[in-house]
Amino acid sequence: METGGQQARRYWVSGLVQGVGFRFFVERAARELGLSGYVRNLRDGRVEVYAVGAPEQLAALRRRLEQGPPGARVREVVEEPAEWLAAYSRQFAIVAEP
């Protein structure tokens, strides 16, 4: 979804992405890129990332997600448009599992 040039995207990252500092890596990357949203571990072993920003910022985040931090082994990043969540439109945070 797009609002004022900003897009909301959701990413599901699979592989060895829990227990390796992946959420902290994503939080730092998102803040460096000026994105808002959240990152959280999922019970099935994946990491979910919800991000809001300009298309070029989101493309840069995806590249970082595909690489991951040292110790991670990213197998796949699935990306799709997401609905606009006002609660996550101003900052980026690590949130609890659903």
C-alpha positions, 0 to 999 in steps of 0.5 A: 500500500502507498501513502504520500510516496511511502509504501508499506511492505512485509518481508518474511525471512527464512533460514538460520535467522533466529538466535543470531542477532537478526532482529537487532541487525534489522532494527539497526539497518531500518533506522540507518535507512530512515524506515519505520515499522517493526521486526519480530521472530515467528514461532515457525522459525522465520523473521517477519519485517514490516517496513514503511518508507520510499521505494528506494529505502525499501529496496535497500532494506531488502538487500540487507535482509538477503545478506543478514548479519554474520552468523545468519544463513538467509535462505529466502526473503518473501516480500509483499505489499502491506496495509498501512499500520499507523502504529508503526509509521513513526519509528522502528521497533523490535516487537514480541512474537504474535 
